[in-house]
């Protein structure tokens, strides 16, 4: 379980927001466009200048640790896999969605290998 960071230990410029705050927030068009631009730049493998990120509200480490990958609707294939008991226990300890978490971990590894060309 992640420790909650106190306001006094938060880096300057960060605003404390719960996931509920983020879900219910009314985003301005400028913020939405800034997020779209940042997403497109990241997908293309380029970095935007820092001023391009100014309209995007900053998230805390705790908030970032609770984010999950949004995936497009892809058809999945059912498989059977055998895991070490401690691995399954660790995945389940993270809350609901442990099977989705396995897929996310493997997807991240696959994408990292593709970017670096280090796959076997």
FILOMI-518964 format. One line per 3 residues: number of its first residue (from 0); for each residue x, y, z of C-alpha. Coordinates in steps of 0.1 Angstrom, whole numbers. Layout:
<atoms>
NUM = X/Y/Z ~ ...
</atoms>
This chain:
<atoms>
0 = 0/0/0 ~ 14/34/-10 ~ 20/60/17
3 = 0/92/12 ~ 23/121/7 ~ 17/151/29
6 = 13/186/15 ~ 45/197/31 ~ 65/170/13
9 = 49/176/-21 ~ 72/192/-47 ~ 65/229/-54
12 = 39/234/-80 ~ 20/202/-74 ~ -17/203/-66
15 = -32/175/-45 ~ -61/158/-64 ~ -79/126/-58
18 = -88/103/-87 ~ -124/114/-80 ~ -113/150/-84
21 = -97/142/-117 ~ -128/122/-130 ~ -152/150/-120
24 = -130/180/-131 ~ -143/202/-159 ~ -114/203/-183
27 = -109/235/-203 ~ -104/232/-241 ~ -68/244/-236
30 = -61/216/-211 ~ -77/190/-234 ~ -57/202/-264
33 = -25/203/-243 ~ -31/167/-233 ~ -38/157/-270
36 = -6/174/-281 ~ 15/158/-254 ~ 0/124/-262
39 = 7/128/-299 ~ 42/139/-293 ~ 49/110/-269
42 = 35/85/-295 ~ 58/100/-321 ~ 88/97/-298
45 = 94/134/-295 ~ 94/157/-265 ~ 74/189/-264
48 = 90/221/-249 ~ 83/225/-212 ~ 59/255/-219
51 = 37/231/-239 ~ 30/212/-206 ~ 20/243/-185
54 = -17/238/-190 ~ -16/202/-178 ~ -23/198/-141
57 = 5/179/-124 ~ -3/146/-106 ~ 14/134/-74
60 = 34/102/-73 ~ 6/85/-54 ~ -19/94/-82
63 = 4/82/-108 ~ 9/49/-91 ~ -29/43/-93
66 = -32/50/-131 ~ -38/21/-155 ~ -31/19/-192
69 = -60/28/-214 ~ -61/4/-242 ~ -81/3/-274
72 = -107/-24/-279 ~ -85/-53/-289 ~ -97/-89/-291
75 = -79/-110/-266 ~ -71/-146/-267 ~ -79/-169/-237
78 = -48/-188/-225 ~ -39/-208/-194 ~ -8/-197/-176
81 = 10/-211/-145 ~ 24/-185/-121 ~ 45/-188/-90
84 = 22/-184/-59 ~ 41/-153/-47 ~ 36/-137/-81
87 = -1/-143/-81 ~ -3/-131/-45 ~ 15/-99/-53
90 = -8/-92/-83 ~ -39/-98/-63 ~ -26/-76/-35
93 = -28/-47/-59 ~ -66/-50/-60 ~ -91/-59/-86
96 = -79/-65/-122 ~ -49/-87/-115 ~ -54/-105/-149
99 = -55/-72/-167 ~ -24/-62/-148 ~ -6/-92/-162
102 = -15/-82/-197 ~ -4/-46/-190 ~ 30/-57/-176
105 = 36/-79/-206 ~ 24/-52/-230 ~ 48/-27/-214
108 = 77/-51/-217 ~ 68/-59/-254 ~ 67/-22/-263
111 = 100/-15/-245 ~ 117/-43/-264 ~ 103/-30/-297
114 = 116/5/-289 ~ 150/-6/-280 ~ 152/-35/-305
117 = 164/-58/-277 ~ 139/-86/-283 ~ 153/-121/-288
</atoms>
